Amino acid sequence: MSSTTLSQNVATVEWLRVPQAVKLFSLSRSTIYTLIANGSVSSRVVKTKRSNISGCRLILAESLREFIEASGQEATAPEGKSA
């Protein structure tokens, strides 16, 4: 899938796997897992009853978008500095 196709589909995608989030949002895998661990991004693990070991980690795309937008606003207007 090309980056153009990914960009066009991001508005309609509700849940992403970690590799998709890495490509779409240009974040590292470790950054995404850190955001999940500290609660900044919502995610779920989908498992079957038969599989006690592994599952599929899904990230709520909207929560990742909201985090990035909020982070961008903070970076554009640091405290004590005018624009």
N, C-alpha and C positions, 0 to 999 in steps of 0.2 A: 504494500500500500504506500503510495507516495505521500510526501509531507503535505501537499496541497489537498489531497483527499482526506488526510487525517485532520487538517485544519477545518475543512468544511464539515466534517462529521462531529467535531468536538462539541458543537452547540446542541446536537441531538443525543449525545451519549450521556447516560446517567451514571453508569458505573464503569470504572477503568481497572484493568490489571496494572500491576506496577510497571512492567515494561512499556505499556502504552502511555502511562503518566510521565515516565522519563522522556519519551520522545515528544509528546505534546507540549509539555511545560518546561522542557530543557532543565530539569532538575536531576541531580544525581539520585541513584537508588538509595544510598545511605541517607540523604536528606529527606526523601519521601518517608522512609521508615522512621526517622527521627520525628517528623511531623505527626506521624500516626501514633508513636509512642507517647508523645507529650500531649496528645489530644487536640492538636491544631487542625487535623484533618480527620474526617470520619471514614472508617473502613469496616469491612466485615470479612470474615473467613467463611467460605462455603465449603462444607465437608459432607461427605456421605457417611452414613452410619457404619459402613464397612471399613472406612479409612480412618483409623485413629491417629495416623502419623501426619499425613499431609492434607492440605486443602488449597483452595484458590483464594488469595487475598484480593478483594475488590475495594476500590477507593471511590467514594462519592465524589464525582467530578466537580459538582457545585461547591463542595467544601474546599477543594483545592483551589478553585477559581477565586472564592471569597478570601482565602488566606493570602493569595498572591496580590489581589487588589488592595487588601488592607496593608500589606507589607509595602507595596508601592507608594501608598499615600504617606506612610511614615517616612519613607526615604526621601520624598520630594520636599518635605518641610521639616527639617531637623530643628530641634529646640534651640532658641537663641540666635537663629540665622534667618534673615529675610530672603525672600525669593528674588 
